[in-house]
């Protein structure tokens, strides 16, 4: 064991991170050679840590010349709530970070984690496909107007379904206005009038509750995220409409209690 510790020190490092336990004698040996030893590192997290530090994960120490050593500016211990965590800052690769969420209950944390995951997925999608559409209900109202035009030229009951789809699209800016505490009926009608008059980039300015130019305000959304949202909502509505009948099992009749 001490020969292995000497081989580790010969790498010329000042911090050794181990996935398993480090006993007292090796820990003392590392301390004498001014090497900080960290034990019980997280098995999944050690791979991400190696990536951001620019280091290799090794199991043998016979070839120090072929091992890539990681580096960072500072290693310190911080308190998050009642937990002690080791923080690596100023890493060689600044492409990763740790996000710590705190909340009053597990339900709040789960909801925050889902929201954060959705936001990160949108960012990843936007990087892969940089196309964007105007936000603030701009594209929804424009699509609703186009769908209404299609409904006018469609004979039969299909036109009713197309009109319902247009109403569903207009409900998105309505919900935006309601969430902002504004008069949704007034704002949506003003937005429709602005787009009909030729302002194709008109949308809801949620800062002051008015109609604004989304291009000038810089309010955009990822095209792929918007497309996926509309597609998923349409598929969910189609599945509900396909349900002809809901079958429920009759409740089990409770029999008389057996005498003891």
C-alpha positions in Angstrom: 0.0 0.0 0.0 2.8 2.4 0.9 4.6 1.6 -2.4 1.4 2.6 -4.2 1.2 5.8 -2.2 4.7 6.6 -3.2 3.9 6.1 -6.9 0.9 8.5 -6.5 3.1 11.1 -4.9 5.7 10.7 -7.7 3.1 12.1 -10.2 3.9 15.5 -8.8 0.3 16.3 -7.6 -1.0 18.3 -4.7 -4.5 16.8 -4.5 -5.5 13.1 -4.8 -9.2 12.2 -5.2 -10.1 8.6 -4.5 -13.4 6.8 -5.0 -12.9 4.6 -2.0 -11.8 4.8 1.6 -8.3 6.1 2.4 -6.9 4.7 5.6 -5.0 6.7 8.3 -1.5 5.7 7.4 -1.8 6.6 3.7 -3.6 9.8 4.6 -0.7 10.7 7.0 1.8 9.9 4.2 0.0 12.2 1.8 -0.1 14.9 4.4 3.6 14.7 5.0 4.2 15.1 1.2 1.7 18.1 1.1 -0.9 16.2 -1.0 -4.5 16.8 0.0 -6.4 13.5 -0.1 -10.2 13.4 -0.8 -11.9 10.0 -0.2 -15.3 8.6 -1.0 -15.8 10.7 -4.2 -19.1 10.2 -5.9 -18.8 7.5 -8.5 -21.0 9.3 -11.1 -19.7 12.8 -10.3 -16.0 11.8 -10.6 -16.3 11.4 -14.3 -17.8 14.9 -14.7 -15.2 16.3 -12.3 -12.4 14.7 -14.4 -13.9 16.3 -17.5 -13.9 19.9 -16.1 -10.5 19.5 -14.5 -9.0 18.1 -17.7 -7.8 15.0 -15.8 -7.6 11.3 -16.4 -9.2 8.6 -14.2 -6.5 6.0 -13.5 -6.5 2.7 -11.6 -2.7 2.0 -11.9 0.1 4.4 -11.2 3.1 2.8 -12.9 3.2 5.3 -15.9 3.0 8.8 -14.5 4.4 10.3 -17.8 1.3 9.1 -19.7 -1.3 10.4 -17.1 -3.0 13.8 -17.8 -3.2 15.8 -14.6 -6.1 18.1 -13.9 -6.0 21.6 -12.6 -8.2 24.3 -11.0 -7.7 27.6 -9.3 -9.1 26.8 -5.8 -10.4 23.9 -3.8 -12.3 24.8 -0.7 -15.0 23.5 1.6 -18.4 25.2 1.8 -21.5 24.8 3.9 -24.9 24.4 2.0 -27.6 24.1 4.6 -26.3 21.4 7.0 -24.1 19.7 4.4 -20.4 20.2 3.8 -19.3 20.2 0.2 -16.0 20.4 -1.5 -16.0 23.1 -4.3 -13.7 23.2 -7.3 -13.6 26.6 -8.8 -11.6 28.1 -11.7 -11.6 24.8 -13.5 -9.6 24.2 -16.7 -12.7 23.6 -18.7 -15.4 26.1 -18.0 -18.1 24.2 -19.8 -19.7 22.7 -16.8 -21.0 23.9 -13.4 -23.0 22.7 -10.4 -26.4 24.1 -9.7 -27.6 23.8 -6.1 -31.3 24.3 -5.5 -32.9 24.9 -2.1 -36.5 24.9 -1.2 -38.9 24.6 1.7 -40.2 21.1 0.7 -39.3 18.2 -1.5 -42.3 19.1 -3.7 -40.9 22.6 -4.3 -37.5 21.1 -5.2 -38.9 18.6 -7.6 -40.9 21.3 -9.4 -37.8 23.5 -9.6 -35.7 20.6 -10.9 -38.3 19.9 -13.6 -38.4 23.6 -14.6 -34.7 23.8 -14.7 -34.4 20.6 -16.8 -37.0 22.0 -19.3 -35.0 25.3 -19.5 -31.7 23.5 -20.1 -33.4 21.3 -22.8 -34.6 24.4 -24.6 -31.1 25.9 -24.4 -29.6 22.7 -25.9 -32.2 22.7 -28.6 -31.5 26.3 -29.4 -27.8 25.6 -29.7 -28.4 22.7 -32.1 -31.0 24.6 -34.2 -30.5 28.4 -33.9 -33.8 29.2 -35.6 -36.1 31.3 -33.5 -39.6 32.8 -33.6 -41.0 35.9 -32.0 -42.5 35.4 -28.6 -45.1 37.2 -26.6 -47.9 35.4 -28.4 -46.8 36.8 -31.8 -46.4 33.6 -33.7 -49.5 32.0 -32.1 -51.8 34.8 -33.3 -50.2 34.7 -36.7 -50.8 30.9 -36.9 -54.3 31.3 -35.7 -55.1 33.8 -38.5 -53.7 31.3 -41.0 -55.7 28.5 -39.6 -58.9 30.6 -39.7 -58.2 31.2 -43.4 -58.0 27.5 -44.0 -61.2 26.9 -42.1 -63.1 29.3 -44.4 -62.2 27.2 -47.5 -62.7 23.8 -45.8 -66.2 22.3 -46.3 -68.0 20.1 -43.8 -67.4 19.4 -40.2 -63.7 19.5 -40.6 -64.0 23.3 -40.5 -65.2 23.1 -36.9 -62.1 21.3 -35.8 -59.9 23.7 -37.7 -61.7 26.7 -36.0 -61.2 25.0 -32.6 -57.5 24.6 -33.3 -57.3 28.4 -34.0 -59.1 29.2 -30.7 -56.6 27.0 -28.9 -53.7 28.9 -30.4 -55.2 32.2 -29.3 -55.5 30.9 -25.8 -51.7 31.0 -25.4 -51.4 34.9 -25.5 -54.6 35.0 -23.4 -52.9 32.9 -20.7 -49.8 35.1 -21.0 -51.8 38.2 -20.3 -53.7 36.6 -17.4 -50.5 35.5 -15.8 -49.2 39.1 -16.0 -52.4 40.4 -14.4 -53.6 42.3 -17.5 -56.9 42.4 -19.3 -56.4 39.4 -21.6 -59.5 40.0 -23.8 -58.4 43.6 -24.5 -54.8 42.7 -25.2 -55.5 39.8 -27.5 -58.0 41.8 -29.5 -55.5 44.6 -29.9 -52.8 42.0 -30.9 -55.0 40.5 -33.6 -55.8 44.0 -35.0 -52.1 44.9 -35.0 -51.2 41.8 -37.0 -54.1 42.2 -39.4 -52.9 45.8 -40.1 -49.5 44.4 -41.2 -47.4 44.5 -38.0 -46.1 40.9 -38.3 -43.7 41.2 -35.3 -46.4 42.6 -32.9 -46.7 40.8 -29.5 -47.5 41.3 -25.9 -45.2 43.6 -23.9 -45.6 42.1 -20.5 -43.5 44.9 -18.9 -46.3 47.5 -19.3 -49.3 45.5 -20.5 -49.3 46.8 -24.1 -48.7 45.7 -27.7 -45.0 45.9 -28.5 -42.6 45.0 -31.3 -41.0 41.7 -30.4 -38.0 42.3 -32.8 -37.1 45.6 -31.0 -37.7 44.1 -27.6 -35.7 41.0 -28.4 -38.4 38.6 -27.3 -37.8 35.3 -29.1 -38.3 31.6 -28.6 -36.7 28.5 -29.9 -38.3 27.3 -33.1 -37.8 23.6 -32.3 -39.1 24.0 -28.8 -42.2 25.8 -30.0 -42.8 23.3 -32.7 -42.4 20.4 -30.3 -44.9 22.0 -27.8 -47.6 22.4 -30.5 -47.0 18.9 -31.8 -47.2 17.3 -28.3 -50.4 19.3 -27.5 -52.0 18.3 -30.8 -51.2 14.6 -30.2 -52.6 14.7 -26.7 -55.8 16.3 -27.9 -56.1 13.7 -30.7 -55.7 10.8 -28.1 -58.4 12.3 -25.9 -60.8 12.6 -28.9 -60.2 8.9 -29.8 -61.5 7.7 -26.4 -65.0 6.5 -27.2 -65.9 5.3 -23.8 -64.5 5.2 -20.3 -64.9 1.7 -18.8 -65.1 1.5 -15.0 -65.2 -1.6 -13.0 -68.1 -1.9 -10.7 -67.2 -1.6 -7.0 -66.8 -4.8 -5.2 -69.7 -5.7 -3.0 -68.9 -5.8 0.6 -70.1 -9.1 2.2 -71.2 -9.7 5.7 -68.5 -9.9 8.3 -67.7 -13.5 9.4 -68.4 -14.1 13.1 -65.3 -15.0 15.2 
